């Protein structure tokens, strides 16, 4: 009997192991099938990514070392395009204009968005309608919005100068005077901060109310609560939005292109005295206006390097701000 019982146990164990092995193989087959199906579903996107993103990235890097246009084949010229970039005064001018937009408009737009978010964060009647009104400019196409602003900036019959005239102030020629063109762009930018406002609003609502209640008990006023509680708690959100703002500012193109084309001046103008010649616009002119696509590729990689360095710096700042907000 003991021998028979032992044999039965061994047979049962062998059968159990076979069942486990069968289940494992079946599970592996199902997992392999799911992985294959998932890859097949993602394959169209992967092909599109390789064709329309990876290949142009690699090709443009090669073309940046060549003299290239759509008519003649690429000719290798080494670092000549990069040398030209550092000698071209319009490159320096366009980069200076772009840096102005990046370092002035980004904090200004972030401040406006945070101010609007603070205004609509408290409860009042019609709060939803006010939030909708503040957000609406963000969904208007940039082309249509820019055409509206061109009319509003008109020195003769524009809405802005008419309002200033009612106040006894003579309005400037916003898009004609080189001294005011960039400020007009800044004013345009503050109008479309709805998306950033919503993100700041969500961050404000995420701050625990107990912090404010404790501060009120300690006698802190509204300004002290804002700078000692609100700003540290949402600092990581502000830094993240600042990073996106800088990246967007270095890709500033639509508005200036429309303004320069609507002005009726030179086909490849950067506005009065090139005062709104932005770096991306100058890349576009070199590529599709002068057909210097090798030079434009080199300029694009210089822009990529600048954005990468600034993003790296601001990411490290964001980590320090997050650590500070977390009390470390």
C-alpha contacts under 8 A as a table, 3 or more apart, distances in Angstrom:
res1	aa1	res2	aa2	distance
1	X	4	X	5.00
1	X	5	X	5.99
2	X	5	X	5.02
2	X	6	X	6.08
3	X	6	X	5.13
3	X	7	X	6.17
4	X	7	X	5.10
4	X	8	X	6.19
5	X	8	X	5.08
5	X	9	X	6.23
6	X	9	X	5.08
6	X	10	X	6.18
7	X	10	X	5.08
7	X	11	X	6.09
8	X	11	X	5.05
8	X	12	X	6.08
9	X	12	X	4.98
9	X	13	X	6.10
10	X	13	X	5.01
10	X	14	X	6.10
11	X	14	X	5.09
11	X	15	X	6.10
12	X	15	X	5.08
12	X	16	X	6.07
13	X	16	X	4.97
13	X	17	X	6.11
14	X	17	X	5.08
14	X	18	X	6.15
15	X	18	X	5.06
15	X	19	X	6.19
16	X	19	X	5.06
16	X	20	X	6.12
17	X	20	X	4.99
17	X	21	X	6.03
18	X	21	X	5.03
18	X	22	X	6.03
19	X	22	X	4.98
19	X	23	X	6.08
20	X	23	X	5.05
20	X	24	X	6.05
21	X	24	X	5.01
21	X	25	X	6.11
22	X	25	X	5.17
22	X	26	X	6.07
23	X	26	X	4.99
23	X	27	X	5.99
24	X	27	X	5.05
24	X	28	X	6.07
25	X	28	X	4.99
25	X	29	X	6.09
26	X	29	X	5.04
26	X	30	X	6.17
27	X	30	X	5.09
27	X	31	X	6.07
28	X	31	X	5.02
28	X	32	X	6.02
29	X	32	X	5.07
29	X	33	X	6.09
30	X	33	X	5.06
30	X	34	X	6.13
31	X	34	X	5.08
31	X	35	X	6.11
32	X	35	X	5.08
32	X	36	X	6.11
33	X	36	X	5.06
33	X	37	X	6.10
34	X	37	X	5.09
34	X	38	X	5.95
35	X	38	X	5.05
35	X	39	X	6.09
36	X	39	X	5.11
36	X	40	X	6.20
37	X	40	X	5.04
37	X	41	X	6.20
38	X	41	X	5.14
38	X	42	X	6.24
39	X	42	X	5.04
39	X	43	X	5.83
40	X	43	X	4.95
40	X	44	X	7.74
41	X	44	X	7.00
42	X	45	X	5.51
42	X	46	X	6.21
43	X	46	X	4.90
43	X	47	X	6.03
44	X	47	X	5.18
44	X	48	X	6.17
45	X	48	X	5.03
45	X	49	X	5.97
46	X	49	X	5.01
46	X	50	X	6.15
47	X	50	X	5.18
47	X	51	X	6.11
48	X	51	X	5.14
48	X	52	X	5.68
48	X	53	X	7.62
49	X	52	X	5.42
49	X	53	X	5.14
49	X	54	X	6.45
50	X	53	X	5.63
50	X	54	X	4.75
50	X	55	X	5.95
51	X	54	X	6.30
51	X	55	X	5.42
51	X	56	X	7.36
52	X	55	X	6.39
52	X	56	X	6.27
53	X	56	X	5.58
53	X	57	X	6.13
54	X	57	X	5.14
54	X	58	X	6.30
55	X	58	X	5.24
55	X	59	X	5.92
56	X	59	X	4.95
56	X	60	X	5.75
57	X	60	X	5.40
57	X	61	X	6.37
58	X	61	X	5.22
58	X	62	X	6.53
59	X	62	X	5.15
59	X	63	X	6.13
60	X	63	X	4.86
60	X	64	X	6.03
60	X	294	X	7.70
60	X	297	X	5.49
60	X	298	X	7.99
61	X	64	X	5.23
61	X	65	X	7.35
61	X	297	X	6.77
61	X	298	X	7.39
61	X	301	X	7.40
62	X	65	X	5.76
62	X	66	X	7.10
63	X	66	X	4.95
63	X	67	X	7.31
63	X	68	X	6.69
63	X	74	X	7.18
63	X	293	X	7.49
63	X	294	X	4.96
63	X	297	X	6.42
63	X	298	X	7.84
64	X	67	X	7.93
64	X	81	X	6.77
64	X	293	X	7.90
64	X	294	X	4.62
64	X	295	X	6.08
64	X	296	X	7.38
64	X	297	X	4.78
64	X	298	X	4.41
65	X	76	X	6.03
65	X	77	X	5.80
65	X	78	X	4.82
65	X	79	X	5.88
65	X	80	X	7.22
65	X	81	X	6.60
65	X	294	X	6.66
65	X	298	X	7.40
66	X	74	X	5.80
66	X	75	X	5.06
66	X	76	X	4.23
66	X	77	X	5.03
66	X	78	X	6.59
66	X	81	X	7.60
66	X	294	X	5.45
66	X	295	X	7.98
67	X	74	X	5.61
67	X	75	X	5.05
67	X	76	X	6.40
67	X	77	X	6.44
67	X	81	X	8.00
67	X	292	X	7.27
67	X	293	X	7.50
67	X	294	X	5.27
67	X	295	X	7.38
68	X	72	X	6.84
68	X	73	X	6.39
68	X	74	X	4.47
68	X	75	X	6.47
68	X	291	X	7.91
68	X	292	X	6.42
68	X	293	X	5.56
68	X	294	X	5.03
69	X	72	X	5.88
69	X	73	X	7.16
69	X	74	X	7.15
69	X	291	X	5.43
69	X	292	X	5.98
69	X	293	X	5.58
69	X	294	X	7.33
70	X	73	X	7.55
70	X	291	X	7.39
77	X	80	X	5.87
77	X	81	X	7.78
78	X	81	X	7.63
79	X	82	X	5.32
79	X	83	X	6.27
80	X	83	X	5.07
80	X	84	X	6.22
81	X	84	X	5.11
81	X	85	X	6.31
81	X	294	X	7.05
81	X	295	X	5.15
81	X	298	X	6.35
82	X	85	X	5.07
82	X	86	X	6.68
82	X	295	X	7.56
82	X	298	X	6.21
82	X	299	X	7.68
83	X	86	X	5.49
83	X	87	X	6.55
84	X	87	X	5.03
84	X	88	X	5.96
85	X	88	X	5.34
85	X	91	X	6.36
85	X	295	X	7.78
85	X	299	X	7.02
86	X	89	X	7.97
86	X	91	X	7.40
86	X	92	X	7.70
88	X	91	X	5.45
88	X	92	X	6.98
89	X	92	X	5.21
89	X	93	X	6.17
90	X	93	X	4.76
90	X	94	X	5.87
91	X	94	X	5.20
91	X	95	X	5.99
91	X	279	X	7.02
91	X	282	X	7.54
92	X	95	X	5.12
92	X	96	X	6.01
93	X	96	X	5.13
93	X	97	X	6.28
93	X	274	X	7.69
93	X	277	X	7.36
94	X	97	X	5.11
94	X	98	X	6.14
94	X	274	X	7.92
94	X	276	X	7.59
94	X	277	X	5.09
94	X	278	X	4.60
94	X	279	X	4.68
94	X	282	X	6.99
95	X	98	X	5.01
95	X	99	X	6.06
95	X	278	X	6.61
95	X	279	X	5.33
96	X	99	X	5.13
96	X	100	X	6.21
97	X	100	X	5.10
97	X	101	X	6.42
97	X	275	X	7.04
97	X	276	X	6.42
97	X	277	X	6.74
97	X	278	X	5.83
97	X	279	X	7.70
98	X	101	X	5.15
98	X	102	X	6.11
98	X	249	X	6.99
98	X	250	X	6.16
98	X	252	X	7.65
98	X	278	X	5.31
98	X	279	X	6.15
99	X	102	X	4.93
99	X	103	X	5.95
99	X	250	X	7.60
100	X	103	X	5.44
100	X	104	X	5.78
100	X	105	X	7.70
101	X	104	X	5.41
101	X	105	X	5.18
101	X	106	X	7.38
101	X	182	X	7.66
101	X	186	X	7.30
101	X	249	X	6.28
102	X	105	X	5.72
102	X	106	X	5.63
102	X	245	X	7.43
102	X	246	X	5.38
102	X	249	X	4.92
102	X	250	X	6.61
103	X	106	X	5.90
103	X	107	X	6.91
103	X	246	X	7.54
104	X	107	X	6.02
104	X	108	X	6.19
104	X	186	X	7.97
105	X	108	X	4.95
105	X	109	X	5.74
105	X	186	X	5.78
105	X	189	X	7.06
105	X	190	X	7.83
105	X	249	X	7.94
106	X	109	X	5.32
106	X	110	X	6.09
106	X	242	X	6.38
106	X	245	X	5.37
106	X	246	X	6.33
106	X	249	X	7.47
107	X	110	X	5.00
107	X	111	X	6.01
107	X	242	X	7.15
108	X	111	X	5.13
108	X	112	X	6.27
108	X	190	X	7.33
109	X	112	X	5.08
109	X	113	X	6.05
109	X	189	X	6.89
109	X	190	X	5.20
109	X	193	X	6.44
110	X	113	X	5.07
110	X	114	X	6.07
110	X	193	X	7.77
110	X	196	X	7.26
110	X	238	X	7.53
110	X	241	X	7.55
110	X	242	X	7.17
111	X	114	X	5.14
111	X	115	X	6.05
112	X	115	X	5.03
112	X	116	X	6.15
112	X	190	X	6.78
112	X	193	X	7.38
113	X	116	X	5.19
113	X	117	X	6.06
113	X	193	X	5.62
113	X	194	X	6.99
113	X	196	X	5.85
113	X	197	X	4.39
113	X	200	X	7.14
114	X	117	X	4.96
114	X	118	X	6.09
114	X	196	X	7.96
114	X	197	X	6.09
114	X	200	X	5.93
114	X	201	X	7.61
115	X	118	X	5.13
115	X	119	X	6.28
116	X	119	X	5.02
116	X	120	X	6.35
116	X	134	X	7.81
116	X	197	X	6.42
117	X	120	X	5.35
117	X	121	X	5.87
117	X	197	X	5.27
117	X	198	X	6.86
117	X	200	X	6.01
117	X	201	X	4.80
117	X	204	X	7.80
118	X	121	X	5.17
118	X	122	X	7.33
118	X	201	X	7.01
118	X	204	X	7.56
119	X	122	X	6.69
120	X	123	X	7.34
120	X	127	X	6.31
120	X	130	X	7.33
120	X	131	X	6.56
120	X	201	X	7.82
121	X	201	X	6.34
121	X	204	X	7.35
121	X	205	X	7.15
123	X	127	X	6.71
124	X	127	X	5.58
126	X	129	X	5.32
126	X	130	X	6.38
127	X	130	X	5.15
127	X	131	X	6.21
128	X	131	X	5.13
128	X	132	X	6.23
129	X	132	X	5.06
129	X	133	X	6.23
130	X	133	X	5.08
130	X	134	X	6.24
131	X	134	X	5.19
131	X	135	X	6.18
132	X	135	X	5.10
132	X	136	X	6.01
133	X	136	X	5.33
133	X	137	X	7.80
134	X	137	X	6.97
134	X	194	X	5.83
135	X	138	X	5.76
135	X	139	X	7.57
135	X	192	X	7.77
135	X	193	X	7.39
135	X	194	X	4.03
135	X	195	X	6.66
135	X	197	X	7.74
135	X	198	X	7.88
136	X	139	X	5.68
136	X	140	X	6.99
136	X	194	X	7.04
137	X	140	X	5.38
137	X	191	X	6.68
137	X	192	X	5.32
137	X	193	X	7.84
137	X	194	X	6.86
138	X	192	X	4.90
138	X	193	X	6.59
138	X	194	X	5.42
138	X	195	X	6.56
140	X	144	X	7.02
140	X	145	X	6.37
141	X	144	X	5.51
141	X	145	X	6.19
142	X	145	X	5.00
142	X	146	X	5.90
142	X	254	X	7.02
142	X	255	X	7.04
143	X	146	X	5.22
143	X	147	X	6.32
143	X	254	X	7.11
143	X	255	X	7.14
143	X	258	X	7.19
144	X	147	X	5.23
144	X	148	X	6.37
145	X	148	X	5.15
145	X	149	X	6.31
146	X	149	X	5.03
146	X	150	X	6.13
146	X	188	X	8.00
146	X	255	X	5.93
146	X	258	X	7.19
146	X	259	X	7.48
147	X	150	X	5.07
147	X	151	X	6.51
147	X	258	X	7.76
147	X	259	X	7.94
148	X	151	X	5.28
148	X	152	X	6.28
149	X	152	X	4.76
149	X	153	X	5.99
149	X	188	X	7.16
150	X	153	X	5.20
150	X	154	X	6.36
150	X	175	X	7.91
150	X	259	X	7.15
151	X	154	X	5.26
151	X	158	X	5.64
151	X	159	X	7.62
152	X	157	X	7.95
152	X	158	X	4.31
152	X	159	X	4.78
152	X	160	X	5.72
152	X	161	X	7.92
153	X	158	X	5.30
153	X	159	X	7.06
153	X	160	X	6.21
153	X	161	X	7.18
153	X	173	X	7.50
153	X	174	X	5.80
153	X	175	X	6.89
153	X	184	X	7.84
154	X	157	X	5.90
154	X	158	X	4.28
154	X	159	X	7.72
154	X	161	X	7.58
154	X	173	X	7.07
154	X	174	X	7.23
154	X	175	X	7.69
155	X	158	X	5.89
155	X	161	X	6.26
155	X	171	X	6.91
155	X	172	X	6.53
155	X	173	X	4.93
155	X	174	X	6.88
156	X	161	X	7.50
157	X	161	X	7.36
157	X	162	X	6.77
158	X	161	X	5.70
158	X	162	X	6.23
159	X	162	X	5.09
159	X	163	X	6.26
160	X	163	X	5.26
160	X	164	X	6.28
160	X	171	X	7.68
161	X	164	X	4.88
161	X	165	X	5.93
161	X	170	X	7.13
161	X	171	X	4.76
161	X	172	X	7.45
162	X	165	X	4.96
162	X	166	X	6.39
162	X	171	X	7.89
163	X	166	X	5.16
163	X	167	X	6.66
164	X	167	X	5.11
164	X	168	X	6.42
164	X	169	X	5.02
164	X	170	X	6.45
164	X	171	X	6.02
165	X	168	X	4.93
165	X	169	X	5.08
165	X	170	X	5.73
165	X	171	X	6.89
166	X	169	X	7.36
172	X	177	X	7.63
172	X	180	X	7.57
173	X	176	X	5.30
173	X	177	X	5.59
173	X	180	X	7.49
174	X	177	X	6.04
174	X	180	X	5.29
174	X	181	X	5.58
174	X	184	X	6.15
175	X	178	X	7.43
175	X	180	X	6.83
175	X	181	X	4.91
175	X	184	X	7.11
175	X	271	X	7.91
175	X	272	X	7.82
176	X	180	X	7.84
176	X	181	X	6.95
176	X	271	X	7.85
176	X	272	X	6.13
177	X	180	X	5.64
177	X	181	X	6.37
177	X	272	X	6.71
178	X	181	X	5.45
178	X	182	X	7.79
178	X	271	X	7.86
178	X	272	X	5.39
178	X	273	X	6.34
178	X	274	X	7.95
178	X	275	X	5.57
179	X	182	X	7.42
179	X	275	X	7.93
180	X	183	X	5.20
180	X	184	X	6.21
181	X	184	X	5.12
181	X	185	X	6.54
181	X	275	X	6.76
181	X	276	X	6.74
182	X	185	X	5.00
182	X	186	X	6.36
182	X	275	X	7.06
182	X	276	X	6.31
183	X	186	X	4.92
183	X	187	X	6.26
184	X	187	X	5.07
184	X	188	X	6.27
185	X	188	X	4.99
185	X	189	X	6.21
186	X	189	X	5.03
186	X	190	X	6.47
187	X	190	X	5.42
187	X	191	X	6.87
188	X	191	X	5.51
188	X	192	X	7.43
189	X	192	X	5.76
189	X	193	X	7.43
190	X	193	X	5.98
192	X	195	X	7.86
193	X	196	X	5.43
193	X	197	X	6.03
194	X	197	X	4.90
194	X	198	X	6.32
195	X	198	X	5.25
195	X	199	X	6.52
196	X	199	X	5.14
196	X	200	X	6.16
196	X	241	X	7.19
197	X	200	X	5.10
197	X	201	X	5.97
198	X	201	X	4.89
198	X	202	X	6.21
199	X	202	X	5.17
199	X	203	X	6.31
199	X	237	X	7.93
200	X	203	X	4.98
200	X	204	X	6.11
200	X	234	X	7.90
200	X	237	X	7.26
200	X	238	X	7.58
201	X	204	X	5.07
201	X	205	X	6.24
202	X	205	X	5.21
202	X	206	X	6.30
203	X	206	X	5.10
203	X	207	X	6.84
203	X	234	X	5.92
203	X	237	X	7.06
204	X	207	X	5.57
204	X	230	X	7.15
204	X	234	X	6.92
205	X	208	X	7.86
207	X	211	X	7.81
207	X	230	X	7.14
207	X	233	X	6.54
207	X	234	X	7.76
208	X	211	X	5.83
208	X	212	X	7.61
209	X	212	X	5.39
209	X	213	X	6.35
210	X	213	X	4.96
210	X	214	X	6.06
211	X	214	X	5.28
211	X	215	X	6.25
211	X	229	X	7.14
212	X	215	X	4.99
212	X	216	X	6.10
212	X	225	X	6.73
212	X	229	X	7.42
213	X	216	X	5.09
213	X	217	X	6.30
214	X	217	X	5.14
214	X	218	X	6.35
215	X	218	X	4.99
215	X	219	X	6.34
215	X	220	X	5.36
215	X	225	X	6.77
216	X	219	X	4.98
216	X	220	X	5.29
216	X	221	X	7.05
217	X	220	X	7.55
220	X	224	X	5.73
220	X	225	X	6.18
221	X	224	X	5.34
221	X	225	X	6.16
222	X	225	X	5.10
222	X	226	X	6.14
223	X	226	X	5.10
223	X	227	X	6.37
224	X	227	X	5.35
224	X	228	X	5.69
224	X	229	X	7.83
225	X	228	X	5.24
225	X	229	X	5.27
225	X	230	X	6.61
226	X	229	X	5.64
226	X	230	X	4.76
226	X	231	X	6.24
227	X	230	X	6.00
227	X	231	X	5.31
227	X	232	X	7.34
228	X	231	X	6.57
228	X	232	X	6.61
229	X	232	X	5.70
229	X	233	X	6.14
230	X	233	X	5.31
230	X	234	X	6.28
231	X	234	X	5.40
231	X	235	X	5.56
232	X	235	X	5.07
232	X	324	X	7.77
232	X	325	X	5.28
233	X	236	X	7.62
233	X	325	X	5.86
234	X	237	X	5.35
234	X	238	X	6.42
235	X	238	X	5.04
235	X	239	X	6.18
235	X	321	X	6.46
235	X	322	X	7.09
235	X	325	X	7.22
236	X	239	X	5.22
236	X	240	X	6.21
236	X	318	X	5.95
236	X	319	X	7.90
236	X	321	X	6.18
236	X	322	X	5.42
236	X	325	X	7.91
237	X	240	X	5.12
237	X	241	X	6.20
238	X	241	X	5.12
238	X	242	X	6.06
239	X	242	X	4.89
239	X	243	X	6.27
239	X	314	X	7.35
239	X	317	X	7.83
239	X	318	X	5.74
240	X	243	X	5.15
240	X	244	X	6.48
240	X	315	X	8.00
240	X	318	X	7.09
241	X	244	X	5.09
241	X	245	X	6.01
242	X	245	X	4.85
242	X	246	X	6.15
243	X	246	X	5.23
243	X	247	X	6.31
243	X	311	X	6.34
243	X	314	X	6.48
243	X	315	X	7.78
244	X	247	X	5.15
244	X	248	X	6.07
245	X	248	X	5.07
245	X	249	X	6.03
246	X	249	X	5.02
246	X	250	X	6.33
246	X	307	X	7.98
247	X	250	X	5.34
247	X	251	X	6.61
247	X	307	X	6.44
247	X	311	X	7.87
248	X	251	X	5.11
248	X	252	X	6.35
249	X	252	X	5.05
250	X	279	X	7.49
250	X	280	X	7.35
250	X	303	X	7.75
250	X	307	X	7.39
251	X	280	X	6.00
252	X	255	X	7.42
252	X	256	X	7.66
252	X	278	X	6.97
252	X	280	X	6.63
252	X	281	X	7.91
253	X	256	X	5.72
253	X	257	X	6.01
253	X	278	X	7.13
253	X	280	X	6.02
253	X	281	X	5.74
254	X	257	X	5.27
254	X	258	X	6.19
255	X	258	X	5.32
255	X	259	X	6.16
256	X	259	X	5.03
256	X	260	X	6.01
256	X	270	X	7.82
256	X	276	X	6.58
256	X	277	X	7.44
256	X	278	X	7.52
256	X	281	X	7.64
257	X	260	X	5.32
257	X	261	X	6.13
257	X	281	X	6.83
258	X	261	X	5.16
258	X	262	X	5.92
259	X	262	X	5.13
259	X	263	X	6.13
259	X	271	X	7.78
260	X	263	X	5.27
260	X	264	X	7.28
260	X	265	X	7.24
260	X	269	X	6.19
260	X	270	X	6.35
260	X	271	X	5.54
261	X	264	X	5.92
261	X	265	X	7.27
261	X	267	X	6.90
264	X	267	X	7.79
265	X	269	X	6.81
266	X	269	X	4.95
268	X	285	X	6.41
268	X	289	X	7.18
269	X	274	X	6.76
269	X	277	X	7.47
270	X	273	X	7.23
270	X	274	X	4.12
270	X	275	X	6.42
270	X	276	X	5.39
270	X	277	X	3.96
270	X	278	X	7.47
271	X	274	X	4.83
271	X	275	X	5.76
271	X	276	X	5.47
271	X	277	X	6.53
272	X	275	X	5.73
272	X	276	X	7.57
274	X	277	X	5.04
277	X	281	X	6.46
277	X	282	X	6.68
278	X	281	X	5.21
278	X	282	X	6.31
279	X	282	X	5.13
279	X	283	X	6.29
280	X	283	X	4.98
280	X	284	X	6.26
280	X	300	X	7.98
281	X	284	X	5.02
281	X	285	X	6.27
282	X	285	X	4.98
282	X	286	X	6.19
283	X	286	X	5.20
283	X	287	X	6.17
283	X	296	X	5.12
283	X	297	X	7.98
283	X	299	X	6.51
283	X	300	X	6.96
284	X	287	X	5.18
284	X	288	X	5.85
284	X	289	X	7.15
284	X	296	X	7.35
285	X	288	X	5.50
285	X	289	X	4.53
285	X	290	X	6.27
286	X	289	X	5.62
286	X	290	X	4.94
286	X	291	X	5.92
286	X	292	X	5.18
286	X	293	X	6.53
286	X	295	X	7.05
286	X	296	X	5.57
287	X	290	X	6.18
287	X	291	X	4.79
287	X	292	X	5.14
287	X	293	X	4.43
287	X	294	X	7.86
287	X	295	X	7.64
287	X	296	X	5.37
288	X	291	X	5.17
288	X	292	X	7.65
288	X	293	X	7.57
292	X	295	X	5.41
292	X	296	X	6.22
293	X	296	X	4.82
293	X	297	X	6.00
294	X	297	X	5.09
294	X	298	X	6.38
295	X	298	X	5.12
295	X	299	X	6.29
296	X	299	X	5.00
296	X	300	X	6.11
297	X	300	X	4.96
297	X	301	X	6.35
298	X	301	X	5.20
298	X	302	X	6.34
299	X	302	X	5.04
299	X	303	X	6.26
300	X	303	X	5.03
300	X	304	X	6.15
301	X	304	X	4.76
301	X	305	X	6.12
302	X	305	X	5.10
302	X	306	X	6.28
303	X	306	X	5.09
303	X	307	X	6.16
304	X	307	X	5.28
304	X	308	X	6.02
305	X	308	X	5.04
305	X	309	X	6.19
306	X	309	X	5.28
306	X	310	X	6.25
307	X	310	X	5.20
307	X	311	X	5.94
308	X	311	X	5.12
308	X	312	X	6.10
309	X	312	X	5.14
309	X	313	X	6.25
310	X	313	X	5.12
310	X	314	X	6.12
311	X	314	X	5.14
311	X	315	X	5.91
312	X	315	X	5.09
312	X	316	X	6.35
313	X	316	X	5.34
313	X	317	X	6.31
314	X	317	X	4.81
314	X	318	X	5.96
315	X	318	X	4.89
315	X	319	X	6.34
316	X	319	X	5.11
316	X	320	X	6.42
317	X	320	X	5.17
317	X	321	X	6.12
318	X	321	X	5.00
318	X	322	X	6.02
319	X	322	X	5.06
319	X	323	X	6.12
320	X	323	X	5.08
320	X	324	X	6.08
321	X	324	X	4.99
321	X	325	X	6.08
322	X	325	X	5.05
322	X	326	X	6.09
323	X	326	X	5.02
323	X	327	X	6.35
323	X	328	X	5.37
324	X	327	X	5.17
324	X	328	X	5.65
325	X	328	X	7.63
